[in-house]
């Protein structure tokens, strides 16, 4: 069975979220939560390094979603509303893990290169 060639997908035939003009599917972007989501995405994108790959962009959006969930639950608890402590812990833990994964993507700022013991020994042998 042979495959037939298919036409390339049009760049304009993408969702608003994929094109960067929409926040989330079904959300117009004017609610306080949507504005907070947009702010977090912009801040994390800048911190990671600007032009992101598709995977990095999804990681940023996921981290923003988890951070907002944790903030919403913490705010509800602060207002005295009943909050499931497990849900709050899961949201906060998920946000921390997502942010830690993003931190690994961030370019190093003025840090010395870490050398392994093998590198140190190799440089000593080369110097002799």
N, CA, C and O atoms as CSV, one atom per row, in Angstrom:
chain,resi,resn,atom,element,x,y,z
A,1,UNK,N,N,0.843,-1.165,0.000
A,1,UNK,CA,C,0.000,0.000,0.000
A,1,UNK,C,C,0.895,1.237,0.000
A,1,UNK,O,O,1.781,1.363,0.845
A,2,UNK,N,N,0.674,2.120,-0.913
A,2,UNK,CA,C,1.482,3.328,-0.990
A,2,UNK,C,C,0.695,4.506,-0.463
A,2,UNK,O,O,-0.532,4.558,-0.542
A,3,UNK,N,N,1.434,5.437,0.070
A,3,UNK,CA,C,0.795,6.649,0.586
A,3,UNK,C,C,0.743,7.691,-0.513
A,3,UNK,O,O,1.656,7.807,-1.331
A,4,UNK,N,N,-0.320,8.428,-0.515
A,4,UNK,CA,C,-0.424,9.514,-1.476
A,4,UNK,C,C,-0.006,10.803,-0.803
A,4,UNK,O,O,-0.179,10.980,0.403
A,5,UNK,N,N,0.539,11.688,-1.589
A,5,UNK,CA,C,0.977,12.969,-1.048
A,5,UNK,C,C,-0.239,13.801,-0.655
A,5,UNK,O,O,-1.249,13.825,-1.359
A,6,UNK,N,N,-0.123,14.462,0.452
A,6,UNK,CA,C,-1.210,15.343,0.892
A,6,UNK,C,C,-0.709,16.776,0.871
A,6,UNK,O,O,0.488,17.045,0.966
A,7,UNK,N,N,-1.643,17.664,0.748
A,7,UNK,CA,C,-1.289,19.079,0.733
A,7,UNK,C,C,-0.828,19.507,2.113
A,7,UNK,O,O,-1.299,18.991,3.127
A,8,UNK,N,N,0.087,20.446,2.141
A,8,UNK,CA,C,0.545,20.982,3.429
A,8,UNK,C,C,-0.585,21.749,4.090
A,8,UNK,O,O,-1.441,22.340,3.431
A,9,UNK,N,N,-0.559,21.718,5.391
A,9,UNK,CA,C,-1.575,22.433,6.151
A,9,UNK,C,C,-1.342,23.929,6.049
A,9,UNK,O,O,-0.207,24.396,6.149
A,10,UNK,N,N,-2.390,24.659,5.856
A,10,UNK,CA,C,-2.300,26.108,5.745
A,10,UNK,C,C,-1.943,26.721,7.092
A,10,UNK,O,O,-2.448,26.293,8.130
A,11,UNK,N,N,-1.081,27.713,7.071
A,11,UNK,CA,C,-0.703,28.402,8.307
A,11,UNK,C,C,-1.899,29.138,8.898
A,11,UNK,O,O,-2.005,29.278,10.116
A,12,UNK,N,N,-2.792,29.603,8.044
A,12,UNK,CA,C,-3.943,30.364,8.538
A,12,UNK,C,C,-5.068,29.464,9.027
A,12,UNK,O,O,-6.031,29.956,9.615
A,13,UNK,N,N,-4.971,28.160,8.799
A,13,UNK,CA,C,-6.015,27.236,9.223
A,13,UNK,C,C,-5.629,26.589,10.551
A,13,UNK,O,O,-5.613,25.365,10.678
A,14,UNK,N,N,-5.324,27.420,11.524
A,14,UNK,CA,C,-4.929,26.964,12.849
A,14,UNK,C,C,-5.842,27.627,13.870
A,14,UNK,O,O,-6.515,28.613,13.568
A,15,UNK,N,N,-5.860,27.085,15.070
A,15,UNK,CA,C,-6.694,27.677,16.114
A,15,UNK,C,C,-6.100,29.000,16.572
A,15,UNK,O,O,-4.919,29.274,16.356
A,16,UNK,N,N,-6.927,29.808,17.201
A,16,UNK,CA,C,-6.461,31.095,17.715
A,16,UNK,C,C,-5.394,30.893,18.784
A,16,UNK,O,O,-4.468,31.696,18.899
A,17,UNK,N,N,-5.522,29.827,19.562
A,17,UNK,CA,C,-4.516,29.549,20.596
A,17,UNK,C,C,-3.182,29.214,19.936
A,17,UNK,O,O,-2.141,29.698,20.380
A,18,UNK,N,N,-3.193,28.394,18.883
A,18,UNK,CA,C,-1.953,28.049,18.179
A,18,UNK,C,C,-1.322,29.255,17.516
A,18,UNK,O,O,-0.098,29.373,17.458
A,19,UNK,N,N,-2.154,30.150,17.016
A,19,UNK,CA,C,-1.650,31.359,16.363
A,19,UNK,C,C,-1.169,32.404,17.356
A,19,UNK,O,O,-0.533,33.383,16.968
A,20,UNK,N,N,-1.468,32.204,18.633
A,20,UNK,CA,C,-1.026,33.157,19.645
A,20,UNK,C,C,-1.989,34.306,19.865
A,20,UNK,O,O,-1.683,35.239,20.608
A,21,UNK,N,N,-3.156,34.250,19.224
A,21,UNK,CA,C,-4.120,35.342,19.398
A,21,UNK,C,C,-5.194,35.009,20.413
A,21,UNK,O,O,-5.989,35.877,20.773
A,22,UNK,N,N,-5.236,33.784,20.876
A,22,UNK,CA,C,-6.211,33.377,21.878
A,22,UNK,C,C,-5.514,32.896,23.130
A,22,UNK,O,O,-4.389,32.398,23.074
A,23,UNK,N,N,-6.186,33.046,24.262
A,23,UNK,CA,C,-5.606,32.612,25.526
A,23,UNK,C,C,-5.839,31.126,25.730
A,23,UNK,O,O,-4.892,30.343,25.805
A,24,UNK,N,N,-7.082,30.751,25.818
A,24,UNK,CA,C,-7.485,29.356,25.987
A,24,UNK,C,C,-8.739,29.132,25.154
A,24,UNK,O,O,-9.482,30.081,24.905
A,25,UNK,N,N,-8.995,27.905,24.718
A,25,UNK,CA,C,-10.214,27.658,23.941
A,25,UNK,C,C,-11.458,28.019,24.749
A,25,UNK,O,O,-11.608,27.590,25.893
A,26,UNK,N,N,-12.333,28.798,24.157
A,26,UNK,CA,C,-13.578,29.172,24.815
A,26,UNK,C,C,-13.450,30.297,25.825
A,26,UNK,O,O,-14.422,30.609,26.512
A,27,UNK,N,N,-12.286,30.914,25.939
A,27,UNK,CA,C,-12.064,32.008,26.884
A,27,UNK,C,C,-11.709,33.252,26.081
A,27,UNK,O,O,-10.790,33.230,25.263
A,28,UNK,N,N,-12.449,34.345,26.320
A,28,UNK,CA,C,-12.193,35.553,25.522
A,28,UNK,C,C,-11.005,36.365,26.015
A,28,UNK,O,O,-10.559,37.273,25.314
A,29,UNK,N,N,-10.487,36.073,27.179
A,29,UNK,CA,C,-9.270,36.724,27.645
A,29,UNK,C,C,-9.475,37.965,28.494
A,29,UNK,O,O,-8.498,38.607,28.880
A,30,UNK,N,N,-10.726,38.326,28.799
A,30,UNK,CA,C,-10.959,39.548,29.567
A,30,UNK,C,C,-11.206,39.315,31.044
A,30,UNK,O,O,-11.269,40.276,31.811
A,31,UNK,N,N,-11.347,38.064,31.463
A,31,UNK,CA,C,-11.588,37.789,32.880
A,31,UNK,C,C,-10.295,37.982,33.664
A,31,UNK,O,O,-9.209,37.920,33.087
A,32,UNK,N,N,-10.395,38.214,34.957
A,32,UNK,CA,C,-9.168,38.362,35.763
A,32,UNK,C,C,-8.259,37.130,35.676
A,32,UNK,O,O,-7.037,37.264,35.623
A,33,UNK,N,N,-8.853,35.940,35.662
A,33,UNK,CA,C,-8.046,34.724,35.555
A,33,UNK,C,C,-7.320,34.625,34.222
A,33,UNK,O,O,-6.162,34.209,34.165
A,34,UNK,N,N,-8.010,35.012,33.142
A,34,UNK,CA,C,-7.381,34.964,31.812
A,34,UNK,C,C,-6.263,35.999,31.710
A,34,UNK,O,O,-5.224,35.740,31.104
A,35,UNK,N,N,-6.482,37.171,32.305
A,35,UNK,CA,C,-5.423,38.194,32.284
A,35,UNK,C,C,-4.220,37.731,33.093
A,35,UNK,O,O,-3.079,37.947,32.685
A,36,UNK,N,N,-4.462,37.094,34.238
A,36,UNK,CA,C,-3.370,36.567,35.062
A,36,UNK,C,C,-2.622,35.475,34.296
A,36,UNK,O,O,-1.392,35.424,34.328
A,37,UNK,N,N,-3.362,34.605,33.611
A,37,UNK,CA,C,-2.745,33.554,32.800
A,37,UNK,C,C,-1.830,34.175,31.749
A,37,UNK,O,O,-0.691,33.741,31.576
A,38,UNK,N,N,-2.326,35.180,31.057
A,38,UNK,CA,C,-1.544,35.843,30.014
A,38,UNK,C,C,-0.279,36.479,30.604
A,38,UNK,O,O,0.795,36.400,30.007
A,39,UNK,N,N,-0.409,37.107,31.774
A,39,UNK,CA,C,0.743,37.734,32.435
A,39,UNK,C,C,1.806,36.698,32.813
A,39,UNK,O,O,2.999,36.910,32.595
A,40,UNK,N,N,1.357,35.578,33.380
A,40,UNK,CA,C,2.303,34.540,33.790
A,40,UNK,C,C,2.994,33.944,32.570
A,40,UNK,O,O,4.206,33.726,32.588
A,41,UNK,N,N,2.234,33.679,31.513
A,41,UNK,CA,C,2.824,33.129,30.284
A,41,UNK,C,C,3.873,34.091,29.731
A,41,UNK,O,O,4.961,33.667,29.341
A,42,UNK,N,N,3.551,35.382,29.696
A,42,UNK,CA,C,4.505,36.371,29.174
A,42,UNK,C,C,5.763,36.432,30.044
A,42,UNK,O,O,6.875,36.481,29.518
A,43,UNK,N,N,5.595,36.431,31.366
A,43,UNK,CA,C,6.745,36.495,32.271
A,43,UNK,C,C,7.632,35.252,32.145
A,43,UNK,O,O,8.856,35.361,32.073
A,44,UNK,N,N,7.009,34.079,32.119
A,44,UNK,CA,C,7.794,32.851,32.020
A,44,UNK,C,C,8.475,32.728,30.663
A,44,UNK,O,O,9.605,32.247,30.573
A,45,UNK,N,N,7.793,33.161,29.613
A,45,UNK,CA,C,8.392,33.120,28.281
A,45,UNK,C,C,9.641,33.990,28.231
A,45,UNK,O,O,10.666,33.589,27.679
A,46,UNK,N,N,9.551,35.177,28.808
A,46,UNK,CA,C,10.702,36.074,28.832
A,46,UNK,C,C,11.835,35.476,29.667
A,46,UNK,O,O,13.007,35.586,29.308
A,47,UNK,N,N,11.474,34.846,30.778
A,47,UNK,CA,C,12.501,34.286,31.655
A,47,UNK,C,C,13.196,33.083,31.029
A,47,UNK,O,O,14.397,32.890,31.219
A,48,UNK,N,N,12.444,32.273,30.282
A,48,UNK,CA,C,13.032,31.099,29.646
A,48,UNK,C,C,13.920,31.503,28.478
A,48,UNK,O,O,14.912,30.833,28.191
A,49,UNK,N,N,13.575,32.581,27.812
A,49,UNK,CA,C,14.464,33.020,26.742
A,49,UNK,C,C,13.785,33.553,25.505
A,49,UNK,O,O,14.451,33.736,24.486
A,50,UNK,N,N,12.503,33.810,25.542
A,50,UNK,CA,C,11.852,34.456,24.401
A,50,UNK,C,C,11.252,33.493,23.416
A,50,UNK,O,O,10.200,32.915,23.688
A,51,UNK,N,N,11.890,33.300,22.270
A,51,UNK,CA,C,11.339,32.458,21.212
A,51,UNK,C,C,11.366,30.996,21.661
A,51,UNK,O,O,12.431,30.390,21.777
A,52,UNK,N,N,10.186,30.444,21.908
A,52,UNK,CA,C,10.089,29.090,22.442
A,52,UNK,C,C,9.682,28.103,21.370
A,52,UNK,O,O,8.982,28.449,20.418
A,53,UNK,N,N,10.125,26.880,21.535
A,53,UNK,CA,C,9.656,25.802,20.666
A,53,UNK,C,C,8.231,25.465,21.082
A,53,UNK,O,O,7.745,25.959,22.100
A,54,UNK,N,N,7.572,24.640,20.309
A,54,UNK,CA,C,6.197,24.248,20.632
A,54,UNK,C,C,6.146,23.547,21.990
A,54,UNK,O,O,5.244,23.803,22.787
A,55,UNK,N,N,7.105,22.669,22.253
A,55,UNK,CA,C,7.131,21.954,23.516
A,55,UNK,C,C,7.350,22.920,24.690
A,55,UNK,O,O,6.681,22.812,25.718
A,56,UNK,N,N,8.273,23.845,24.534
A,56,UNK,CA,C,8.538,24.815,25.598
A,56,UNK,C,C,7.322,25.696,25.838
A,56,UNK,O,O,7.010,26.027,26.981
A,57,UNK,N,N,6.642,26.075,24.777
A,57,UNK,CA,C,5.439,26.890,24.911
A,57,UNK,C,C,4.357,26.142,25.688
A,57,UNK,O,O,3.681,26.728,26.533
A,58,UNK,N,N,4.194,24.859,25.406
A,58,UNK,CA,C,3.219,24.058,26.149
A,58,UNK,C,C,3.620,23.922,27.614
A,58,UNK,O,O,2.761,23.936,28.496
A,59,UNK,N,N,4.918,23.791,27.878
A,59,UNK,CA,C,5.388,23.704,29.260
A,59,UNK,C,C,5.095,25.002,30.009
A,59,UNK,O,O,4.703,24.971,31.176
A,60,UNK,N,N,5.282,26.136,29.347
A,60,UNK,CA,C,5.005,27.437,29.970
A,60,UNK,C,C,3.515,27.560,30.270
A,60,UNK,O,O,3.132,27.979,31.362
A,61,UNK,N,N,2.676,27.197,29.303
A,61,UNK,CA,C,1.228,27.297,29.499
A,61,UNK,C,C,0.762,26.364,30.616
A,61,UNK,O,O,-0.112,26.726,31.405
A,62,UNK,N,N,1.340,25.168,30.685
A,62,UNK,CA,C,0.994,24.227,31.740
A,62,UNK,C,C,1.391,24.774,33.108
A,62,UNK,O,O,0.622,24.683,34.065
A,63,UNK,N,N,2.587,25.339,33.198
A,63,UNK,CA,C,3.036,25.921,34.462
A,63,UNK,C,C,2.128,27.078,34.875
A,63,UNK,O,O,1.801,27.220,36.054
A,64,UNK,N,N,1.720,27.901,33.915
A,64,UNK,CA,C,0.828,29.029,34.219
A,64,UNK,C,C,-0.524,28.527,34.715
A,64,UNK,O,O,-1.079,29.083,35.662
A,65,UNK,N,N,-1.055,27.491,34.093
A,65,UNK,CA,C,-2.342,26.931,34.500
A,65,UNK,C,C,-2.275,26.393,35.927
A,65,UNK,O,O,-3.166,26.648,36.737
A,66,UNK,N,N,-1.220,25.653,36.227
A,66,UNK,CA,C,-1.075,25.100,37.573
A,66,UNK,C,C,-0.864,26.195,38.609
A,66,UNK,O,O,-1.378,26.098,39.723
A,67,UNK,N,N,-0.118,27.230,38.257
A,67,UNK,CA,C,0.116,28.336,39.181
A,67,UNK,C,C,-1.193,29.061,39.492
A,67,UNK,O,O,-1.447,29.416,40.643
A,68,UNK,N,N,-2.014,29.281,38.484
A,68,UNK,CA,C,-3.301,29.948,38.695
A,68,UNK,C,C,-4.209,29.094,39.570
A,68,UNK,O,O,-4.895,29.616,40.449
A,69,UNK,N,N,-4.218,27.786,39.336
A,69,UNK,CA,C,-5.031,26.893,40.172
A,69,UNK,C,C,-4.588,26.977,41.627
A,69,UNK,O,O,-5.421,27.047,42.531
A,70,UNK,N,N,-3.275,26.969,41.853
A,70,UNK,CA,C,-2.760,27.066,43.227
A,70,UNK,C,C,-3.110,28.411,43.844
A,70,UNK,O,O,-3.483,28.473,45.016
A,71,UNK,N,N,-2.994,29.498,43.066
A,71,UNK,CA,C,-3.331,30.829,43.575
A,71,UNK,C,C,-4.814,30.934,43.911
A,71,UNK,O,O,-5.177,31.502,44.941
A,72,UNK,N,N,-5.681,30.388,43.045
A,72,UNK,CA,C,-7.125,30.435,43.293
A,72,UNK,C,C,-7.502,29.687,44.561
A,72,UNK,O,O,-8.313,30.168,45.352
A,73,UNK,N,N,-6.917,28.511,44.757
A,73,UNK,CA,C,-7.209,27.737,45.969
A,73,UNK,C,C,-6.673,28.435,47.213
A,73,UNK,O,O,-7.338,28.452,48.249
A,74,UNK,N,N,-5.476,29.011,47.121
A,74,UNK,CA,C,-4.916,29.733,48.275
A,74,UNK,C,C,-5.758,30.960,48.605
A,74,UNK,O,O,-5.968,31.265,49.778
A,75,UNK,N,N,-6.243,31.668,47.582
A,75,UNK,CA,C,-7.091,32.839,47.816
A,75,UNK,C,C,-8.412,32.433,48.457
A,75,UNK,O,O,-8.902,33.122,49.352
A,76,UNK,N,N,-8.993,31.324,48.010
A,76,UNK,CA,C,-10.242,30.849,48.611
A,76,UNK,C,C,-10.026,30.490,50.080
A,76,UNK,O,O,-10.874,30.781,50.925
A,77,UNK,N,N,-8.907,29.868,50.377
A,77,UNK,CA,C,-8.600,29.520,51.761
A,77,UNK,C,C,-8.415,30.780,52.605
A,77,UNK,O,O,-8.874,30.836,53.746
A,78,UNK,N,N,-7.752,31.780,52.054
A,78,UNK,CA,C,-7.522,33.037,52.779
A,78,UNK,C,C,-8.838,33.777,53.038
A,78,UNK,O,O,-8.961,34.500,54.026
A,79,UNK,N,N,-9.826,33.594,52.142
A,79,UNK,CA,C,-11.138,34.219,52.346
A,79,UNK,C,C,-11.983,33.451,53.342
A,79,UNK,O,O,-13.086,33.879,53.683
A,80,UNK,N,N,-11.477,32.319,53.812
A,80,UNK,CA,C,-12.202,31.515,54.785
A,80,UNK,C,C,-13.141,30.502,54.166
A,80,UNK,O,O,-13.946,29.890,54.869
A,81,UNK,N,N,-13.049,30.319,52.872
A,81,UNK,CA,C,-13.892,29.341,52.199
A,81,UNK,C,C,-13.313,27.946,52.419
A,81,UNK,O,O,-12.102,27.797,52.577
A,82,UNK,N,N,-14.164,26.931,52.431
A,82,UNK,CA,C,-13.632,25.572,52.592
A,82,UNK,C,C,-12.846,25.152,51.348
A,82,UNK,O,O,-13.324,25.275,50.220
A,83,UNK,N,N,-11.646,24.662,51.580
A,83,UNK,CA,C,-10.767,24.231,50.500
A,83,UNK,C,C,-10.235,22.849,50.841
A,83,UNK,O,O,-9.811,22.590,51.967
A,84,UNK,N,N,-10.263,21.974,49.859
A,84,UNK,CA,C,-9.708,20.639,50.049
A,84,UNK,C,C,-8.190,20.771,50.159
A,84,UNK,O,O,-7.536,21.168,49.194
A,85,UNK,N,N,-7.624,20.444,51.317
A,85,UNK,CA,C,-6.173,20.598,51.481
A,85,UNK,C,C,-5.374,19.754,50.492
A,85,UNK,O,O,-4.289,20.156,50.072
A,86,UNK,N,N,-5.898,18.595,50.117
A,86,UNK,CA,C,-5.192,17.765,49.134
A,86,UNK,C,C,-5.153,18.455,47.768
A,86,UNK,O,O,-4.137,18.410,47.074
A,87,UNK,N,N,-6.258,19.090,47.388
A,87,UNK,CA,C,-6.296,19.795,46.100
A,87,UNK,C,C,-5.309,20.959,46.100
A,87,UNK,O,O,-4.620,21.195,45.107
A,88,UNK,N,N,-5.244,21.687,47.217
A,88,UNK,CA,C,-4.303,22.802,47.334
A,88,UNK,C,C,-2.859,22.303,47.261
A,88,UNK,O,O,-2.026,22.895,46.575
A,89,UNK,N,N,-2.570,21.224,47.964
A,89,UNK,CA,C,-1.210,20.665,47.954
A,89,UNK,C,C,-0.842,20.155,46.566
A,89,UNK,O,O,0.282,20.357,46.108
A,90,UNK,N,N,-1.779,19.498,45.897
A,90,UNK,CA,C,-1.493,18.982,44.547
A,90,UNK,C,C,-1.244,20.118,43.561
A,90,UNK,O,O,-0.317,20.055,42.753
A,91,UNK,N,N,-2.074,21.154,43.630
A,91,UNK,CA,C,-1.912,22.282,42.707
A,91,UNK,C,C,-0.580,22.989,42.960
A,91,UNK,O,O,0.147,23.311,42.021
A,92,UNK,N,N,-0.268,23.226,44.230
A,92,UNK,CA,C,0.990,23.899,44.564
A,92,UNK,C,C,2.187,23.035,44.157
A,92,UNK,O,O,3.159,23.550,43.603
A,93,UNK,N,N,2.125,21.734,44.425
A,93,UNK,CA,C,3.216,20.828,44.067
A,93,UNK,C,C,3.367,20.757,42.540
A,93,UNK,O,O,4.484,20.763,42.023
A,94,UNK,N,N,2.254,20.690,41.834
A,94,UNK,CA,C,2.316,20.655,40.370
A,94,UNK,C,C,2.937,21.916,39.805
A,94,UNK,O,O,3.730,21.861,38.865
A,95,UNK,N,N,2.570,23.067,40.387
A,95,UNK,CA,C,3.135,24.337,39.929
A,95,UNK,C,C,4.641,24.381,40.183
A,95,UNK,O,O,5.405,24.812,39.319
A,96,UNK,N,N,5.064,23.942,41.351
A,96,UNK,CA,C,6.493,23.946,41.684
A,96,UNK,C,C,7.263,23.037,40.730
A,96,UNK,O,O,8.343,23.401,40.263
A,97,UNK,N,N,6.723,21.872,40.441
A,97,UNK,CA,C,7.399,20.944,39.525
A,97,UNK,C,C,7.471,21.501,38.108
A,97,UNK,O,O,8.494,21.376,37.434
A,98,UNK,N,N,6.382,22.117,37.662
A,98,UNK,CA,C,6.370,22.692,36.312
A,98,UNK,C,C,7.360,23.846,36.216
A,98,UNK,O,O,8.054,23.990,35.210
A,99,UNK,N,N,7.427,24.663,37.253
A,99,UNK,CA,C,8.375,25.779,37.256
A,99,UNK,C,C,9.816,25.278,37.329
A,99,UNK,O,O,10.712,25.873,36.732
A,100,UNK,N,N,10.041,24.186,38.060
A,100,UNK,CA,C,11.386,23.612,38.130
A,100,UNK,C,C,11.817,23.085,36.767
A,100,UNK,O,O,12.980,23.223,36.388
A,101,UNK,N,N,10.896,22.487,36.035
A,101,UNK,CA,C,11.217,22.004,34.691
A,101,UNK,C,C,11.560,23.176,33.774
A,101,UNK,O,O,12.458,23.069,32.940
A,102,UNK,N,N,10.855,24.286,33.925
A,102,UNK,CA,C,11.152,25.481,33.124
A,102,UNK,C,C,12.494,26.084,33.511
A,102,UNK,O,O,13.219,26.602,32.661
A,103,UNK,N,N,12.818,26.014,34.785
A,103,UNK,CA,C,14.092,26.573,35.258
A,103,UNK,C,C,15.268,25.885,34.559
A,103,UNK,O,O,16.293,26.510,34.286
A,104,UNK,N,N,15.106,24.607,34.277
A,104,UNK,CA,C,16.174,23.870,33.587
A,104,UNK,C,C,16.335,24.339,32.140
A,104,UNK,O,O,17.396,24.146,31.546
A,105,UNK,N,N,15.304,24.947,31.571
A,105,UNK,CA,C,15.384,25.462,30.200
A,105,UNK,C,C,16.041,26.826,30.134
A,105,UNK,O,O,16.532,27.235,29.081
A,106,UNK,N,N,16.053,27.535,31.262
A,106,UNK,CA,C,16.553,28.907,31.293
A,106,UNK,C,C,18.050,28.938,31.026
A,106,UNK,O,O,18.795,28.119,31.565
A,107,UNK,N,N,18.494,29.875,30.200
A,107,UNK,CA,C,19.938,29.978,29.952
A,107,UNK,C,C,20.672,30.417,31.218
A,107,UNK,O,O,20.156,31.208,32.008
A,108,UNK,N,N,21.876,29.894,31.395
A,108,UNK,CA,C,22.681,30.234,32.573
A,108,UNK,C,C,23.115,31.688,32.502
A,108,UNK,O,O,23.468,32.190,31.435
A,109,UNK,N,N,23.086,32.361,33.650
A,109,UNK,CA,C,23.487,33.766,33.718
A,109,UNK,C,C,24.765,33.883,34.531
A,109,UNK,O,O,24.728,33.838,35.761
A,110,UNK,N,N,25.870,34.030,33.866
A,110,UNK,CA,C,27.134,34.294,34.535
A,110,UNK,C,C,27.613,33.197,35.463
A,110,UNK,O,O,28.448,33.443,36.334
A,111,UNK,N,N,27.103,31.998,35.291
A,111,UNK,CA,C,27.550,30.908,36.152
A,111,UNK,C,C,28.771,30.245,35.530
A,111,UNK,O,O,28.903,30.142,34.311
A,112,UNK,N,N,29.649,29.805,36.407
A,112,UNK,CA,C,30.806,29.068,35.925
A,112,UNK,C,C,30.351,27.710,35.416
A,112,UNK,O,O,29.376,27.135,35.900
A,113,UNK,N,N,31.071,27.225,34.445
A,113,UNK,CA,C,30.774,25.893,33.928
A,113,UNK,C,C,31.164,24.868,34.981
A,113,UNK,O,O,32.261,24.926,35.536
A,114,UNK,N,N,30.277,23.941,35.253
A,114,UNK,CA,C,30.570,22.904,36.238
A,114,UNK,C,C,31.454,21.852,35.594
A,114,UNK,O,O,31.176,21.368,34.497
A,115,UNK,N,N,32.513,21.512,36.291
A,115,UNK,CA,C,33.446,20.528,35.773
A,115,UNK,C,C,33.327,19.255,36.586
A,115,UNK,O,O,33.188,19.288,37.809
A,116,UNK,N,N,33.381,18.145,35.893
A,116,UNK,CA,C,33.352,16.854,36.572
A,116,UNK,C,C,34.768,16.488,37.008
A,116,UNK,O,O,35.742,17.115,36.592
A,117,UNK,N,N,34.861,15.479,37.840
A,117,UNK,CA,C,36.177,14.998,38.284
A,117,UNK,C,C,36.996,14.530,37.078
A,117,UNK,O,O,38.213,14.709,37.032
A,118,UNK,N,N,36.320,13.942,36.127
A,118,UNK,CA,C,37.011,13.487,34.908
A,118,UNK,C,C,37.630,14.677,34.179
A,118,UNK,O,O,38.766,14.589,33.713
A,119,UNK,N,N,36.900,15.789,34.073
A,119,UNK,CA,C,37.418,16.982,33.402
A,119,UNK,C,C,38.650,17.534,34.122
A,119,UNK,O,O,39.620,17.935,33.479
A,120,UNK,N,N,38.609,17.554,35.443
A,120,UNK,CA,C,39.739,18.079,36.222
A,120,UNK,C,C,40.971,17.206,36.016
A,120,UNK,O,O,42.068,17.716,35.789
A,121,UNK,N,N,40.790,15.888,36.095
A,121,UNK,CA,C,41.923,14.978,35.900
A,121,UNK,C,C,42.470,15.074,34.482
A,121,UNK,O,O,43.684,15.054,34.281
A,122,UNK,N,N,41.591,15.178,33.509
A,122,UNK,CA,C,42.034,15.282,32.118
A,122,UNK,C,C,42.835,16.560,31.895
A,122,UNK,O,O,43.826,16.548,31.164
A,123,UNK,N,N,42.419,17.659,32.516
A,123,UNK,CA,C,43.169,18.909,32.348
A,123,UNK,C,C,44.524,18.822,33.031
A,123,UNK,O,O,45.494,19.402,32.542
A,124,UNK,N,N,44.615,18.106,34.161
A,124,UNK,CA,C,45.902,17.944,34.847
A,124,UNK,C,C,46.863,17.091,34.013
A,124,UNK,O,O,48.054,17.386,33.922
A,125,UNK,N,N,46.330,16.043,33.414
A,125,UNK,CA,C,47.167,15.174,32.580
A,125,UNK,C,C,47.651,15.950,31.361
A,125,UNK,O,O,48.805,15.819,30.952
A,126,UNK,N,N,46.772,16.752,30.787
A,126,UNK,CA,C,47.146,17.540,29.609
A,126,UNK,C,C,48.188,18.585,29.953
A,126,UNK,O,O,49.011,18.925,29.103
A,127,UNK,N,N,48.181,19.113,31.189
A,127,UNK,CA,C,49.119,20.147,31.606
A,127,UNK,C,C,50.514,19.570,31.868
A,127,UNK,O,O,51.494,20.314,31.830
A,128,UNK,N,N,50.627,18.296,32.126
A,128,UNK,CA,C,51.926,17.666,32.434
A,128,UNK,C,C,52.753,17.444,31.243
A,128,UNK,O,O,53.864,16.925,31.350
